[in-house]
Amino acid sequence: MGLKRDVSLSTGLRYRGPAGYLTFILHRIGGLGMGIFITLHILASFVGGRFGGAINGIYENWAFQIFIFFCVMFHAINGLRITILDLFPKLLDYQTEAIWIEWAVFIPLFGISVFVIMQTALGG
Amino acid sequence: MTKKSRTLSIKGRGLTSFESIMWLFTRLSALAMYALILFGLIGALVMGARNNMNFADVMRWAFMPNVTHVQSTDLESTDAWVTPFWKLTASALLLVATAHGVHGLVVIADDYIAGEGGRKFVRLLSIIMMASMSFMGLWIIWTS
């Protein structure tokens, strides 16, 4: 248990690695976002009643839907990249290229999703 | 510039400690969740989702195949959607996702909490969270 990095929270948040720091921090934000949402969602569904209804009403808001879909999509696609590269370690040499492919998959998928969510929200 | 691989094969890394086993579990559970979500998506389409619900509802079902997620759709009957088969699928997804997620929160906390006491507290908290979320989730799945 001798691992002591002594990194403060602010230093941690300002971390800039040589490659993929953006995906690293977005993966973290996405995971936290989903963790908080799913915890609240399970709690609200378990408790039910007026309290549960109020909490479960939050995610019907289109802005929240866009946020949570960003969390899910990015975490899933970035996670698949991490999984593939980690399970086939020889591919780690091509991490930068893999991150470009990842963005090429994520941006169109998320763009279409935002378009559909906005269309439903504004078109009623 | 010649590139020499600095990486070890999975076997060469030696999965001995709990943390390194969980490292592998995180990757494998990600694949399992992909499989289960795809399974739910295909299941919804086989049960005729194309005719009476929009894509958002199909995805909501795929991410957690629980009947409450399709009750607001135009389905004539939800009988096929409340079978023990789907409750088992939902339970599997819940347990895998809870383990993956709670461990992920511990990994994040470890990056900012370096003290031994703090880390012990995080682990205690994670066990409580793991147990309570699994229990409440299973309760919701099997009583709805």
Interface residues (C-beta under 8 A of the other chain):
Chain A: M1 L3 K4 R5 D6 V7 S8 L9 G12 R28 G31 L32 M34 G35 I38 T39 I42 L43 S45 F46 V72 A76 G79 L80 I82 T83 D86 L87 P89 K90 L92 D93 V116 I117 T120
Chain B: K3 S5 T7 L8 S9 I10 R27 A30 L31 Y34 F55 A56 F63 T68 A97 G101 G104 L105 I108 D111 Y112 A114 E116 M129 M133 M136 G137 W139 I140
